[in-house]
Amino acid sequence: MSGFDPLAIRVFASSVAMIAEEMGSVLTRGSLSPNIRERRDASCALFDADGRMIAQAAHIPVHLGAMPEAVRAVRVRGPAAGDVWLLNDPYAGGSHLPDLTMVEAIAAGGRTVGYAAVRAHHADVGGM
């Protein structure tokens, strides 16, 4: 069978959405920060190889809206599989100083197939 398969698309969409939700659950359970553990001031999303968001957890909208810029900033630097980038650059999707974003390149078959991104609020990172 070829062509559009609505069932396969729905199964894929639900699967990647659940991965993003599970990323948030693991982050919340494992965090020592009250901002993340109690206030849940964090967001998670998955991106394809071109940096397009394909799934997001139901978290903080301002985080999710700015995350594609952070992923784009990492993509142009050509990360290797497993590289994790930490950034809060206002010119690369940073929403404000204490929101730190981690972006990891995901590889399969020797090439980057996507990115996992997490943004979380940290109480004191210095700066103005």
Contacts in CASP RR format, 6 or more apart in sequence:
PFRMAT RR
TARGET T0000
AUTHOR 0000-0000-0000
METHOD contacts of the structure
MODEL  1
MSGFDPLAIRVFASSVAMIAEEMGSVLTRGSLSPNIRERRDASCALFDAD
GRMIAQAAHIPVHLGAMPEAVRAVRVRGPAAGDVWLLNDPYAGGSHLPDL
TMVEAIAAGGRTVGYAAVRAHHADVGGM
13 55 0 8 1.000
16 46 0 8 1.000
16 54 0 8 1.000
16 55 0 8 1.000
17 55 0 8 1.000
17 56 0 8 1.000
17 57 0 8 1.000
19 46 0 8 1.000
19 55 0 8 1.000
20 44 0 8 1.000
20 45 0 8 1.000
20 46 0 8 1.000
20 55 0 8 1.000
20 56 0 8 1.000
20 57 0 8 1.000
21 44 0 8 1.000
21 57 0 8 1.000
21 58 0 8 1.000
23 44 0 8 1.000
23 57 0 8 1.000
23 116 0 8 1.000
23 118 0 8 1.000
24 42 0 8 1.000
24 44 0 8 1.000
24 57 0 8 1.000
24 59 0 8 1.000
24 118 0 8 1.000
27 36 0 8 1.000
27 42 0 8 1.000
27 44 0 8 1.000
27 118 0 8 1.000
27 120 0 8 1.000
28 36 0 8 1.000
28 37 0 8 1.000
28 40 0 8 1.000
28 42 0 8 1.000
29 37 0 8 1.000
30 37 0 8 1.000
31 37 0 8 1.000
31 42 0 8 1.000
31 120 0 8 1.000
33 120 0 8 1.000
33 122 0 8 1.000
33 123 0 8 1.000
34 123 0 8 1.000
35 41 0 8 1.000
35 42 0 8 1.000
35 120 0 8 1.000
35 121 0 8 1.000
35 122 0 8 1.000
35 123 0 8 1.000
36 42 0 8 1.000
36 120 0 8 1.000
36 121 0 8 1.000
39 121 0 8 1.000
40 59 0 8 1.000
41 60 0 8 1.000
41 120 0 8 1.000
41 121 0 8 1.000
42 59 0 8 1.000
42 60 0 8 1.000
42 63 0 8 1.000
42 118 0 8 1.000
42 119 0 8 1.000
42 120 0 8 1.000
42 121 0 8 1.000
43 56 0 8 1.000
43 57 0 8 1.000
43 59 0 8 1.000
43 60 0 8 1.000
43 63 0 8 1.000
43 64 0 8 1.000
43 67 0 8 1.000
43 118 0 8 1.000
43 119 0 8 1.000
43 120 0 8 1.000
44 56 0 8 1.000
44 57 0 8 1.000
44 59 0 8 1.000
44 116 0 8 1.000
44 117 0 8 1.000
44 118 0 8 1.000
45 53 0 8 1.000
45 55 0 8 1.000
45 56 0 8 1.000
45 57 0 8 1.000
45 64 0 8 1.000
45 67 0 8 1.000
45 116 0 8 1.000
45 117 0 8 1.000
46 53 0 8 1.000
46 54 0 8 1.000
46 55 0 8 1.000
46 56 0 8 1.000
46 114 0 8 1.000
46 115 0 8 1.000
46 116 0 8 1.000
46 117 0 8 1.000
47 53 0 8 1.000
47 54 0 8 1.000
47 68 0 8 1.000
47 71 0 8 1.000
47 114 0 8 1.000
47 115 0 8 1.000
47 116 0 8 1.000
47 117 0 8 1.000
48 54 0 8 1.000
48 113 0 8 1.000
48 114 0 8 1.000
49 111 0 8 1.000
49 112 0 8 1.000
49 113 0 8 1.000
49 114 0 8 1.000
51 68 0 8 1.000
51 71 0 8 1.000
51 72 0 8 1.000
51 75 0 8 1.000
51 114 0 8 1.000
51 115 0 8 1.000
52 68 0 8 1.000
53 64 0 8 1.000
53 67 0 8 1.000
53 68 0 8 1.000
53 71 0 8 1.000
56 64 0 8 1.000
60 119 0 8 1.000
62 95 0 8 1.000
63 95 0 8 1.000
63 99 0 8 1.000
63 119 0 8 1.000
66 93 0 8 1.000
66 94 0 8 1.000
66 95 0 8 1.000
66 119 0 8 1.000
67 93 0 8 1.000
67 101 0 8 1.000
67 117 0 8 1.000
67 119 0 8 1.000
69 92 0 8 1.000
69 93 0 8 1.000
69 94 0 8 1.000
70 87 0 8 1.000
70 89 0 8 1.000
70 92 0 8 1.000
70 93 0 8 1.000
70 94 0 8 1.000
70 101 0 8 1.000
70 103 0 8 1.000
70 117 0 8 1.000
70 119 0 8 1.000
71 103 0 8 1.000
71 115 0 8 1.000
71 117 0 8 1.000
72 92 0 8 1.000
73 87 0 8 1.000
73 89 0 8 1.000
73 92 0 8 1.000
73 93 0 8 1.000
74 85 0 8 1.000
74 87 0 8 1.000
74 103 0 8 1.000
74 105 0 8 1.000
74 115 0 8 1.000
75 115 0 8 1.000
77 85 0 8 1.000
78 105 0 8 1.000
78 112 0 8 1.000
79 85 0 8 1.000
79 103 0 8 1.000
79 105 0 8 1.000
79 112 0 8 1.000
80 105 0 8 1.000
80 107 0 8 1.000
81 105 0 8 1.000
81 106 0 8 1.000
81 107 0 8 1.000
81 110 0 8 1.000
81 112 0 8 1.000
82 104 0 8 1.000
82 105 0 8 1.000
82 106 0 8 1.000
82 107 0 8 1.000
83 104 0 8 1.000
83 105 0 8 1.000
84 102 0 8 1.000
84 103 0 8 1.000
84 104 0 8 1.000
85 102 0 8 1.000
85 103 0 8 1.000
85 104 0 8 1.000
86 100 0 8 1.000
86 101 0 8 1.000
86 102 0 8 1.000
87 94 0 8 1.000
87 100 0 8 1.000
87 101 0 8 1.000
87 103 0 8 1.000
88 94 0 8 1.000
88 97 0 8 1.000
88 98 0 8 1.000
88 99 0 8 1.000
88 100 0 8 1.000
88 101 0 8 1.000
88 125 0 8 1.000
93 101 0 8 1.000
94 101 0 8 1.000
95 119 0 8 1.000
97 125 0 8 1.000
97 126 0 8 1.000
97 127 0 8 1.000
97 128 0 8 1.000
98 121 0 8 1.000
98 122 0 8 1.000
98 123 0 8 1.000
98 124 0 8 1.000
98 125 0 8 1.000
99 119 0 8 1.000
99 120 0 8 1.000
99 121 0 8 1.000
99 122 0 8 1.000
100 119 0 8 1.000
100 120 0 8 1.000
100 122 0 8 1.000
100 125 0 8 1.000
101 117 0 8 1.000
101 118 0 8 1.000
101 119 0 8 1.000
102 117 0 8 1.000
102 118 0 8 1.000
102 119 0 8 1.000
103 115 0 8 1.000
103 116 0 8 1.000
103 117 0 8 1.000
104 115 0 8 1.000
104 116 0 8 1.000
104 117 0 8 1.000
105 112 0 8 1.000
105 114 0 8 1.000
105 115 0 8 1.000
106 112 0 8 1.000
106 113 0 8 1.000
106 114 0 8 1.000
106 115 0 8 1.000
106 116 0 8 1.000
107 113 0 8 1.000
END
